[in-house]
Amino acid sequence: MTDNTPIWDLTALQLAARFRTGQMRPSEAVAAIEKRIEAINPAINAIIAQDSEALLQAARGADARWQVGKPLSPLDGVPITIKDNIHVAGLPARWGSRAHEHDRPDTDEPAVRRLRDAGLLVLGKTNVPEFTLQGYTDNALFGPTFNPLAPDRTPGGSTGGGAAAVAAGFGPIAIGTDGGGSIRRPAAHCGLWGFKPSIGTIARAGGFPAILNDFEVIGPVTRDAADLAAILAIMAGPDDADPRSRGAYQPGDTMPTQPRILTFDTVAGAPVDPRVVAAFSGFVRQLETLAWPVQVSAEPFDAAGANAVWHTVAQAGLAWHVSRHLIARETSENTRKMVEAGMAVSGADYIDALAGAQQVRTLARRLFEHVDLLISPTIAALAWDARQPYPDTIDGQDVGPRGHAIFTAWANVAGLPALNVPLAMTEDGGGIGVQIIAAPGRDRALIEFAASTLSNLAHAPLIPSRILP
């Protein structure tokens, strides 16, 4: 990028480099990005809560630290957004539901505390679907979020607000959650990098109830891989608030120079948009030119079994939360249908699902004794109408609510690190991404490998020109 690049279009590390040299102050970056938000957010509806006064005070603190050469971290003063299902002290946490309309936590979740301790600045909260269980971003409180790269279409979900924010220039990093692909798919739709860590890599505690058990993890959406690595280094690591965080992260691990790769382009024969298949096939052909061990295969896991586990846990968890803690009439019709399905899940069914998740994890570990990386498309459908929960058809075939999400949920059940690398753009349907999955704990190795090797194989610009001015 040249010096003429707008401030709002700089990556986190580019901003930090300017802070370090005195070329720019964090408060100046914040002012430019807030101006961008004021101009563009009404059209895309990505950010739904802000505290400009607190943000300004935090930015001035970062200004002072850089001025005396004592930043709290390499990303001190970098503005970020945070998904509305993550607790941030002083900002609302509505979870996309009228049932939580007045929730305003007074403490940060561990990941947010680490970010603040590192000096990062919270621009605001980003929009989500109700209870973050949908693959698009719309709710009765704030309405739909739109994809900046595909007007009137969805950025995906449930981290759709965060992905739209980064794509539109509302800060270089969005912090979201991924319970079944909720970071990776929006990143793909918006032409971005998105990372779902292993269970425990980023500590979780003190937020909303874990209705998806440990399938849902916190992770970042960024414009490039370098920012992914930089923000992961801040958020990852042991935290007494979450015992799972002890020993989960292996920062010194690396990928082999010639990794064993298994690729697949559908799951259980489900339909995939031909443009996604074409982009992915071109990517695999380039992989094969590297003389690495590349195997083209069917998906190497029991998709039906993993999906059954995911749905049982999701439906039962939602039913528990709504029936025990909320007034059902305050929720949407879609949520009420899921609650009804969840109420039919017995205790034995739920225990069977947890046992099934453990079996999925055992088999995944065995799989990674023979391969280093699994590679597939990230999405089965291009971005669809922003007001529609899911596409009814893909490649001319009828599909259900999760037909667009066939590639991602298995990694959540298995507890594996998974990454979206932006692969290609379409004229009218947003982005296409490639998903890369590694063995548990190999989070940093996966990001570093993708950044240094796989991103160079993309056959279209990784950071496409935005439709928005």
C-alpha positions in Angstrom: 0.0 0.0 0.0 1.1 3.6 -0.7 1.0 6.5 1.6 -2.2 7.6 -0.2 -4.1 4.6 1.2 -6.9 5.9 3.4 -6.4 5.5 7.1 -9.5 3.3 7.4 -8.0 0.9 4.8 -4.8 0.2 6.6 -4.1 -3.1 8.4 -3.5 -3.3 12.1 0.2 -3.7 11.7 0.4 -0.8 9.2 -1.4 1.4 11.7 1.0 0.3 14.5 4.0 1.0 12.3 2.8 4.6 11.8 2.2 4.9 15.6 5.7 3.7 16.2 7.4 6.2 13.9 5.2 9.1 15.0 3.7 9.5 11.5 0.2 9.1 13.1 -1.4 9.0 16.5 -4.0 6.4 17.5 -6.5 9.2 18.1 -6.1 10.3 14.5 -6.7 6.8 13.3 -9.8 6.6 15.5 -11.1 9.9 14.1 -10.7 8.8 10.5 -12.4 5.4 11.1 -15.3 7.0 13.1 -15.8 9.3 10.1 -15.9 6.3 7.9 -18.4 4.6 10.2 -20.6 7.7 10.2 -20.6 7.7 6.4 -21.1 4.0 5.6 -22.6 2.3 8.6 -26.2 3.5 7.8 -26.0 1.6 4.6 -24.7 -1.7 5.9 -25.7 -1.7 9.6 -22.6 -3.5 10.9 -22.0 -1.6 14.2 -24.9 -1.4 16.6 -23.4 0.1 19.8 -20.6 2.6 20.5 -19.2 4.7 23.4 -17.4 7.5 21.6 -16.4 9.2 24.8 -14.7 6.1 26.3 -13.1 5.4 23.0 -11.6 8.9 22.8 -10.2 8.6 26.3 -8.6 5.3 25.5 -7.2 6.6 22.3 -5.5 9.5 24.1 -4.0 7.1 26.5 -2.5 5.2 23.6 -1.2 8.5 22.1 0.7 9.2 25.3 2.2 5.7 25.5 3.5 5.8 21.9 4.8 9.3 22.4 7.1 8.2 25.2 7.9 4.9 23.5 6.2 2.6 26.0 3.3 0.9 24.1 1.5 -1.9 26.0 1.9 -4.2 22.9 2.8 -4.1 19.2 -0.9 -3.3 18.5 -1.4 -0.6 21.2 -3.9 1.9 19.9 -5.3 -0.2 17.1 -9.1 0.1 16.8 -11.2 -3.1 16.7 -14.8 -4.1 16.9 -16.3 -6.9 19.0 -19.3 -9.1 18.3 -22.4 -8.4 20.3 -22.5 -11.8 22.0 -19.2 -11.1 23.8 -19.3 -9.2 27.1 -17.5 -5.9 27.0 -17.8 -3.7 30.2 -19.7 -0.5 29.5 -21.3 -1.6 26.3 -24.6 -3.5 25.7 -24.6 -7.2 25.0 -27.9 -8.0 23.4 -27.1 -11.3 21.6 -29.4 -10.2 18.8 -32.5 -10.7 21.0 -35.2 -8.5 22.6 -34.9 -10.9 25.6 -31.4 -9.3 26.3 -32.3 -5.8 25.1 -31.3 -4.2 28.4 -28.2 -6.3 29.2 -25.2 -4.2 30.0 -22.3 -6.2 31.5 -19.9 -4.5 34.0 -17.0 -6.9 33.3 -14.9 -7.9 30.3 -14.6 -11.5 29.1 -11.0 -12.8 29.3 -10.3 -12.2 25.7 -11.5 -8.6 25.9 -9.5 -8.0 29.0 -6.4 -9.2 27.2 -7.1 -6.9 24.3 -7.6 -3.9 26.6 -4.4 -4.8 28.5 -2.6 -4.7 25.2 -4.0 -1.2 24.5 -6.4 -2.1 21.7 -9.4 0.3 21.3 -13.0 -0.9 21.1 -14.8 1.0 18.4 -18.1 -0.7 19.1 -20.2 -3.9 19.0 -21.2 -5.6 15.8 -24.6 -7.0 14.7 -25.5 -10.7 15.1 -28.5 -12.9 14.4 -30.6 -13.9 17.4 -28.5 -16.1 19.8 -25.9 -16.3 17.0 -27.3 -19.6 15.7 -28.0 -18.5 12.1 -25.9 -18.2 9.0 -27.0 -14.7 8.2 -27.2 -11.5 10.2 -30.6 -10.1 11.0 -32.7 -9.6 14.2 -35.8 -7.8 15.5 -33.7 -5.2 17.4 -31.5 -3.9 14.6 -32.5 -5.4 11.3 -30.2 -6.9 8.7 -26.5 -6.3 8.1 -25.5 -6.0 4.4 -22.3 -7.2 2.7 -20.2 -4.3 1.6 -18.9 -6.3 -1.4 -22.3 -7.5 -2.6 -25.1 -4.9 -2.1 -28.4 -6.2 -0.7 -26.7 -9.6 0.1 -25.8 -11.0 3.4 -22.3 -11.0 4.9 -23.1 -14.4 6.3 -23.4 -15.1 10.0 -23.2 -15.1 12.8 -20.1 -12.9 12.8 -21.7 -11.1 9.8 -21.5 -7.7 11.5 -17.9 -8.1 12.3 -16.9 -9.2 8.8 -18.9 -6.4 7.2 -17.2 -4.0 9.5 -13.7 -5.0 8.5 -14.6 -5.2 4.8 -16.1 -1.7 5.0 -13.1 -0.1 6.8 -14.5 0.0 10.3 -11.3 -1.0 11.9 -8.8 -3.6 10.7 -9.8 -6.4 13.1 -13.2 -7.8 14.2 -13.4 -10.1 17.2 -16.1 -12.7 16.7 -17.2 -16.2 17.7 -17.4 -19.4 15.7 -19.7 -22.2 16.8 -20.3 -23.9 13.4 -18.5 -21.7 10.9 -19.6 -18.3 12.1 -16.2 -16.6 11.6 -15.0 -18.5 8.5 -18.1 -18.2 6.3 -18.6 -14.5 6.8 -14.9 -14.0 6.2 -15.3 -15.9 2.9 -18.4 -13.9 1.9 -16.6 -10.6 2.6 -13.2 -11.5 1.0 -11.3 -11.6 4.4 -9.2 -13.9 6.6 -11.1 -15.5 9.4 -9.8 -17.9 12.1 -11.5 -20.4 14.4 -9.0 -21.5 17.1 -8.7 -24.8 18.8 -10.8 -25.2 22.0 -8.9 -23.5 24.8 -6.6 -21.4 22.7 -8.5 -18.3 23.7 -10.0 -18.4 27.2 -13.7 -18.0 27.7 -15.6 -17.3 30.9 -18.1 -14.9 32.4 -20.2 -14.3 29.2 -23.5 -15.5 28.0 -24.4 -19.2 28.6 -22.5 -21.7 26.5 -25.5 -23.0 24.6 -23.2 -24.6 22.1 -21.1 -26.3 24.8 -17.4 -25.9 23.8 -18.1 -25.9 20.1 -18.1 -22.1 20.0 -14.8 -20.3 20.3 -13.6 -16.6 20.0 -11.5 -15.7 17.1 -10.5 -12.8 14.7 -11.5 -11.6 11.2 -8.8 -9.5 9.5 -7.7 -8.3 6.1 -4.5 -10.2 6.0 -2.7 -13.1 7.7 -0.1 -11.0 9.5 -2.8 -9.3 11.5 -4.3 -12.7 12.3 -1.0 -13.9 13.8 -0.5 -10.6 15.7 -3.9 -10.6 17.3 -3.8 -14.3 18.1 -0.5 -13.7 20.0 -2.3 -11.2 22.2 -5.5 -13.2 22.9 -4.1 -16.7 23.2 -2.6 -18.4 26.2 -3.5 -19.8 29.6 -6.0 -18.0 31.8 -7.1 -19.1 35.3 -10.7 -18.3 34.4 -10.7 -21.1 31.9 -8.9 -24.4 32.7 -9.2 -25.5 29.1 -6.7 -22.7 28.2 -3.8 -24.5 30.0 -1.7 -26.4 27.4 -4.1 -25.8 24.5 -1.9 -23.5 22.5 1.4 -24.7 20.9 3.1 -21.5 19.8 6.4 -23.2 18.8 4.8 -25.7 16.5 5.5 -25.5 12.7 4.1 -27.2 9.6 6.3 -29.5 7.6 7.8 -28.0 4.5 6.0 -30.6 2.4 2.7 -31.1 4.2 0.4 -34.1 3.6 -2.8 -32.6 2.3 -6.3 -34.1 1.8 -8.8 -32.0 -0.2 -12.5 -32.4 -0.7 -15.1 -30.2 -2.6 -18.4 -31.4 -1.2 -19.7 -33.1 1.9 -22.0 -36.2 1.5 -22.6 -35.2 -2.1 -24.4 -32.0 -1.1 -24.7 -29.3 -3.8 -22.1 -26.6 -4.1 -22.3 -23.5 -6.2 -20.5 -24.1 -9.5 -18.5 -20.9 -9.1 -17.2 -22.1 -5.7 -16.3 -25.5 -7.2 -14.5 -23.8 -10.1 -12.4 -21.5 -7.9 -11.6 -24.3 -5.5 -10.6 -26.7 -8.3 -8.2 -24.1 -9.7 -6.7 -23.8 -6.3 -6.2 -27.5 -5.9 -4.6 -27.8 -9.4 -2.0 -25.2 -8.3 -1.4 -27.2 -5.1 -0.6 -30.2 -7.1 2.1 -28.4 -9.0 4.1 -28.0 -5.8 4.9 -31.8 -5.7 3.5 -32.1 -2.2 1.5 -35.2 -1.2 -2.0 -34.0 -2.2 -4.9 -36.5 -2.1 -8.3 -35.6 -3.6 -11.0 -37.5 -1.7 -14.4 -37.5 -0.2 -14.7 -35.8 3.2 -12.7 -37.9 5.7 -15.3 -37.8 8.5 -18.8 -38.9 9.3 -20.7 -35.8 8.2 -24.1 -37.1 9.2 -22.9 -38.1 12.7 -21.2 -34.8 13.3 -24.2 -32.8 12.1 -26.5 -34.8 14.4 -24.3 -34.0 17.3 -24.1 -30.3 16.5 -27.9 -29.9 16.0 -28.7 -31.8 19.2 -26.4 -29.7 21.3 -27.5 -26.4 19.6 -31.2 -27.1 19.9 -31.0 -28.4 23.5 -28.8 -25.6 24.6 -31.1 -22.9 23.2 -34.2 -24.6 24.7 -32.5 -24.7 28.1 -31.5 -21.0 28.0 -34.9 -19.7 26.8 -37.1 -22.0 28.9 -35.1 -21.4 32.1 -34.0 -17.8 31.9 -36.1 -15.9 29.4 -39.7 -15.2 28.3 -40.3 -17.2 25.1 -42.6 -14.6 23.5 -39.6 -12.1 23.5 -37.8 -14.3 21.0 -38.3 -14.6 17.2 -40.5 -17.2 15.5 -37.4 -18.8 14.2 -35.9 -19.1 17.6 -39.2 -20.5 19.0 -39.1 -23.3 16.4 -35.6 -24.2 17.5 -36.7 -24.2 21.1 -39.6 -26.5 20.4 -37.2 -28.9 18.7 -34.8 -28.6 21.6 -37.5 -29.3 24.2 -38.0 -32.7 22.5 -34.3 -33.6 23.2 -34.1 -35.9 26.3 -31.3 -35.9 28.8 -30.1 -39.2 27.3 -30.1 -37.7 23.8 -27.9 -34.9 25.1 -25.4 -37.2 26.8 -25.3 -39.3 23.6 -24.5 -36.1 21.7 -21.6 -35.3 24.0 -20.3 -38.8 23.7 -20.6 -38.5 20.0 -18.6 -35.3 20.1 -15.8 -37.0 22.0 -15.8 -39.8 19.4 -15.5 -37.2 16.6 -12.5 -35.7 18.4 -10.8 -39.1 18.8 -11.2 -39.9 15.2 -10.0 -36.5 14.1 -6.8 -37.0 16.1 -6.3 -40.3 14.4 -6.9 -38.7 11.0 -4.1 -36.1 11.6 -1.6 -38.9 12.2 -1.8 -39.4 8.5 -2.4 -35.9 7.1 -1.2 -32.5 8.1 -3.9 -30.3 6.5 -7.5 -30.7 5.3 -8.5 -28.3 2.6 -12.0 -27.6 1.3 -14.2 -24.7 0.2 -15.4 -22.6 3.1 -18.9 -21.9 1.7 -21.3 -24.0 -0.4 -23.3 -21.0 -1.6 -22.5 -17.4 -2.6 -24.0 -14.6 -0.5 -27.8 -14.5 -0.7 -30.5 -11.9 0.1 -29.6 -10.3 3.4 -33.2 -10.7 4.8 -33.4 -14.4 4.0 -32.0 -16.8 6.7 -30.5 -19.2 4.1 -30.6 -19.9 0.4 -33.4 -22.3 -0.5 -31.5 -23.8 -3.5 -27.9 -24.3 -4.4 -26.9 -25.3 -8.0 -30.6 -25.9 -8.7 -31.2 -28.3 -5.8 -33.3 -27.6 -2.8 -31.4 -27.3 0.5 -32.3 -26.8 4.1 -31.1 -24.2 6.7 -27.6 -25.6 6.9 -27.1 -26.4 3.2 -24.8 -23.4 2.7 -22.7 -24.4 5.8 -21.8 -28.0 5.1 -18.0 -27.5 5.2 -17.5 -25.9 8.6 -19.4 -27.4 11.6 -17.3 -30.6 11.7 -14.2 -28.6 12.8 -16.2 -27.1 15.7 -17.4 -30.5 16.9 -13.9 -31.9 16.5 -12.3 -28.8 18.3 -9.8 -28.1 15.5 -8.2 -24.9 14.3 -9.7 -23.8 11.0 -8.9 -20.9 8.8 -10.6 -19.1 5.9 -8.2 -17.8 3.2 -9.9 -15.4 0.7 -9.7 -17.1 -2.7 -11.7 -15.3 -5.3 -14.4 -12.7 -5.9 -17.6 -12.7 -8.0 -19.2 -9.8 -9.7 -22.5 -10.0 -7.7 -22.2 -12.6 -4.9 -19.3 -11.5 -2.8 -16.3 -13.6 -2.0 -15.2 -17.2 -2.2 -12.9 -18.7 0.4 -10.8 -21.8 0.9 -10.9 -23.5 4.4 -7.8 -25.0 5.9 -8.0 -27.3 8.9 -5.1 -28.5 11.1 -4.7 -30.8 14.1 -5.7 -29.4 17.6 -3.2 -26.9 19.0 -1.5 -26.2 15.7 -3.2 -22.8 15.5 -0.1 -20.6 15.0 1.5 -23.1 12.6 -1.7 -23.1 10.5 -1.8 -19.3 10.2 1.9 -19.0 9.5 1.8 -21.7 6.8 -1.2 -20.3 5.1 0.3 -16.8 5.1 3.7 -17.9 3.7 2.6 -20.5 1.2 -1.1 -21.1 0.5 -2.1 -17.4 0.0 0.3 -17.1 -2.9 -1.7 -19.8 -4.8 -4.9 -17.8 -4.9 -5.9 -17.1 -8.5 -7.8 -13.8 -7.7 -6.9 -10.8 -5.6 -6.9 -11.7 -1.9 -8.1 -8.2 -0.9 -10.5 -7.2 -3.6 -11.5 -3.6 -4.5 -14.5 -2.6 -2.4 -17.7 -1.6 -4.0 -18.2 1.0 -1.3 -16.3 4.2 -1.9 
